[in-house]
Amino acid sequence: MFRHHTQRRHPLKPRVTTRNSLARKLARLFFVGRGTAFGPPRVGAFLDESQLHKMFETLGGTYDAQNRILSLGRDAQWRKILVEKLHTTDGQLVIDMATGTGEVAIAIVRRYSGVRVIAIDYSPRMLAEARRKLGTLPSEISRRTELRRGDIRCTDVEDSTADVPTNTFALRNLPDRAPVLAEFFRLLKPGGKLFIMEPGLPDTPLVRFVYSAYLSHLMPFFGNILSRTDYAYSYLRHSIEAFPRPQEFVQELTSAGFMHAKALRLSFGIAVLYSAIRGDGR
């Protein structure tokens, strides 16, 4: 997966694998006939809207467990680092875009007692899981978290409302990132800070080799079985490959009007935390 390329493939024309990949064939041994009903015949770096929506609706109830197992427990540490970097104060508003099952939103309200969070996602199944989690928390925590269904490319949040927007492991699902970054810029207050986390590719050759083998073979096989699909974690590999490298995405943030964009590599670059500030004027 991590073969060196002197030129990056165009993000809108990702390399596509056939339905005969080893991981997909092995997964079908466990879920005979589900390839046609539950997955596209080919898996590339992007799924169309209906396929993407179906994937998240399918994953909803077991999504957290899958992430914990397949990241070898590192996903919790990555979220903890993100939350600690927010440095929010009492009365501020965080908007967690594409909140999924609400892991980041809940971590924020637990960590910062005077902060409110609006958590937005377009998947009813994911929001239902987030709502279930909130129901198990003390009311002092849960009442500061508002769940909304919406598209992160066009939310119902008013201009310059958020002190901090966050987005974790979701942006790579969209082939056109410009509308999303424009929406983040619109809802962020001048001087406010944006945080985005995405999977990355290790820079160290040995780590890249080992991670490549894991991401190309072991993760798709076990991930597809855990998710009861034959494509979700095969798709993950290609979506990671197609996402810009850290220095390239930092430039995208700058082009979108943000200032002081930075990339912090975590776990040898397996995850990358991006941060940027909206200036006082564009």
C-alpha positions in Angstrom: 0.0 0.0 0.0 2.8 2.4 0.8 4.9 2.0 -2.3 6.8 5.1 -3.0 5.4 7.2 -5.8 7.3 10.1 -7.4 3.9 11.5 -8.3 0.6 11.3 -6.4 -2.4 10.0 -8.1 -5.1 12.6 -8.7 -7.5 12.5 -5.7 -10.5 12.3 -7.9 -9.2 9.3 -9.9 -8.1 6.9 -7.2 -6.7 3.5 -8.0 -9.5 0.9 -7.8 -9.2 -2.7 -6.7 -11.2 -5.5 -8.1 -13.7 -7.6 -6.3 -11.2 -10.4 -6.3 -8.8 -9.0 -3.6 -7.7 -11.6 -1.1 -9.3 -9.9 1.9 -12.6 -9.5 0.2 -12.7 -13.2 -1.0 -11.8 -14.4 2.5 -14.5 -12.2 4.1 -17.1 -13.7 1.7 -16.4 -17.2 3.1 -18.1 -15.9 6.3 -20.8 -13.8 4.6 -21.8 -15.7 1.4 -23.7 -13.6 -1.0 -23.4 -10.3 0.8 -21.0 -8.8 -1.7 -23.7 -7.8 -4.1 -26.2 -6.7 -1.5 -23.9 -4.8 0.9 -21.0 -3.6 -1.1 -20.1 -2.1 -4.5 -18.5 -4.5 -7.0 -15.3 -2.4 -6.8 -13.8 -0.6 -3.9 -11.8 2.6 -4.4 -11.0 5.7 -2.4 -14.5 7.0 -2.5 -18.0 5.6 -2.2 -21.0 7.3 -3.6 -23.5 9.0 -1.2 -25.8 6.0 -0.9 -23.0 3.5 -0.4 -21.4 5.7 2.2 -24.6 6.2 4.1 -25.4 2.5 4.0 -21.9 1.7 5.3 -22.2 3.9 8.4 -25.7 2.7 9.1 -24.4 -0.9 9.0 -21.4 -0.1 11.2 -23.3 2.0 13.8 -23.7 -0.4 16.7 -20.3 -2.0 16.6 -18.3 1.0 15.2 -16.5 1.8 18.5 -15.5 -1.7 19.2 -14.1 -2.2 15.7 -12.0 1.0 15.9 -10.7 -0.1 19.3 -9.7 -3.5 18.1 -8.3 -2.6 14.7 -6.3 0.4 16.0 -4.9 -1.8 18.7 -6.3 0.6 21.3 -4.6 3.7 19.9 -7.8 5.5 18.8 -8.6 6.4 22.5 -5.1 7.9 22.9 -5.5 9.9 19.7 -8.8 11.4 20.9 -7.3 12.2 24.3 -4.5 14.2 22.6 -7.0 16.1 20.5 -9.2 17.0 23.5 -6.2 18.1 25.5 -5.1 20.4 22.6 -8.5 22.3 22.6 -7.8 24.4 25.7 -11.4 25.6 25.7 -12.7 27.8 28.5 -16.1 28.1 30.3 -18.9 29.3 28.1 -17.3 28.3 24.8 -19.0 26.3 22.1 -17.4 23.3 20.3 -19.0 21.9 17.2 -18.1 18.3 16.6 -18.6 17.8 12.9 -19.4 14.2 11.7 -19.5 13.2 15.3 -20.3 9.5 14.6 -21.1 7.8 17.9 -20.1 10.9 19.8 -16.8 9.7 21.3 -15.0 13.1 20.8 -18.1 15.2 21.8 -18.5 13.2 25.1 -14.7 13.3 25.8 -14.9 17.1 25.4 -17.8 17.7 27.8 -16.2 15.4 30.3 -12.9 17.2 30.2 -14.2 20.8 30.1 -16.9 21.4 32.7 -18.1 24.8 31.3 -18.1 24.0 27.6 -21.1 23.2 25.4 -20.9 20.9 22.4 -23.1 20.6 19.3 -22.5 17.2 17.7 -23.6 16.9 14.1 -23.8 13.7 11.9 -25.9 12.6 9.0 -26.3 8.9 10.1 -29.3 8.2 12.2 -27.8 4.9 13.4 -24.6 6.7 14.6 -26.6 9.4 16.3 -28.7 6.8 18.0 -25.6 5.2 19.5 -24.3 8.7 20.6 -27.7 9.3 22.2 -27.6 6.0 24.0 -24.1 6.9 25.4 -25.3 10.3 26.6 -28.2 8.6 28.4 -25.7 6.7 30.6 -23.9 9.9 31.7 -24.7 12.3 34.6 -27.2 15.0 33.5 -24.6 17.7 34.2 -22.6 16.3 31.3 -25.3 15.1 28.9 -27.3 18.4 29.1 -24.3 20.3 27.6 -24.3 18.1 24.5 -26.8 18.7 21.7 -27.1 16.1 18.9 -28.2 17.2 15.5 -28.6 15.4 12.2 -27.0 17.3 9.4 -24.5 17.4 6.5 -21.1 18.9 7.4 -21.0 20.5 4.0 -24.0 22.7 4.8 -25.1 22.9 8.4 -27.8 25.0 10.1 -25.3 26.6 12.4 -25.2 30.4 12.2 -22.1 32.3 11.0 -19.2 32.8 13.4 -20.8 30.7 16.1 -18.2 28.1 17.0 -15.2 28.8 19.2 -13.7 25.4 18.2 -14.9 23.0 15.4 -13.6 19.5 15.5 -13.7 16.7 12.9 -12.2 13.3 13.3 -11.7 10.5 10.7 -14.4 11.7 8.4 -13.1 14.3 5.9 -11.3 11.7 3.8 -14.8 10.2 2.9 -15.5 13.2 0.7 -13.8 13.6 -2.7 -14.4 17.4 -2.7 -13.1 18.8 0.6 -13.4 22.5 -0.4 -17.1 22.9 0.6 -16.4 21.3 4.0 -13.5 23.6 4.7 -15.5 26.6 3.6 -18.3 25.5 6.0 -15.8 25.1 8.9 -14.5 28.6 8.1 -18.0 30.1 8.0 -19.1 28.8 11.4 -15.8 29.5 13.2 -15.4 32.7 15.1 -12.5 35.0 14.1 -9.6 33.9 16.1 -11.1 30.5 16.8 -9.2 27.3 16.2 -10.1 24.3 14.0 -9.0 20.7 14.7 -9.1 17.9 12.2 -7.8 14.4 12.7 -7.3 11.9 9.9 -5.4 8.6 9.4 -2.0 9.0 7.8 0.9 7.0 6.4 4.1 6.5 8.5 7.2 8.2 7.3 9.7 5.7 8.8 10.4 3.0 6.2 10.3 0.0 8.6 7.1 1.2 10.3 5.6 2.0 6.9 6.4 -1.6 5.7 4.8 -3.2 8.7 1.8 -0.9 8.7 1.4 -1.5 5.0 1.1 -5.2 5.5 -1.4 -4.7 8.3 -3.5 -2.2 6.4 -3.5 -4.1 3.2 -4.2 -7.6 4.5 -5.0 -8.1 8.2 -7.2 -5.0 8.8 -9.4 -5.6 5.7 -9.9 -9.2 6.6 -10.7 -8.9 10.3 -12.4 -5.5 9.9 -14.7 -6.8 7.2 -15.6 -9.7 9.4 -16.2 -7.5 12.5 -18.3 -5.1 10.5 -20.2 -7.9 8.7 -19.5 -6.3 5.3 -17.0 -7.3 2.6 -15.9 -3.8 1.7 -15.8 -1.3 4.7 -12.3 -1.9 5.7 -11.0 -2.6 2.2 -12.4 0.9 1.4 -10.6 2.3 4.4 -7.2 1.4 3.0 -7.9 3.3 -0.3 -9.4 6.3 1.4 -6.3 6.7 3.5 -4.1 6.4 0.4 -6.0 9.1 -1.5 -6.0 11.7 1.3 -3.3 14.4 0.9 -0.1 14.0 2.7 0.3 16.3 5.8 2.1 19.1 4.0 -0.4 19.0 1.2 -3.4 19.2 3.5 -1.8 22.0 5.4 -1.6 23.9 2.1 -5.3 23.1 1.5 -6.2 24.7 4.9 -4.2 27.8 4.0 -5.9 28.0 0.6 -9.3 27.8 2.4 -8.4 31.0 4.4 -7.1 29.5 7.6 -3.9 30.8 9.2 -1.0 29.0 11.1 -2.0 25.6 9.8 0.0 22.8 11.3 0.2 19.0 11.3 1.1 16.9 14.3 1.9 13.2 13.5 0.8 10.7 16.1 2.0 7.1 16.4 4.7 7.5 13.7 2.2 9.2 11.5 -0.6 6.6 11.6 -2.8 9.4 12.7 -2.3 13.1 12.0 -3.9 16.0 14.0 -4.3 19.2 12.0 -4.9 22.6 13.5 -5.5 26.0 12.0 -6.8 29.4 13.1 -9.4 31.7 11.4 -7.9 35.2 11.3 -9.8 38.3 12.1 -10.7 38.9 8.4 -10.5 37.0 5.2 
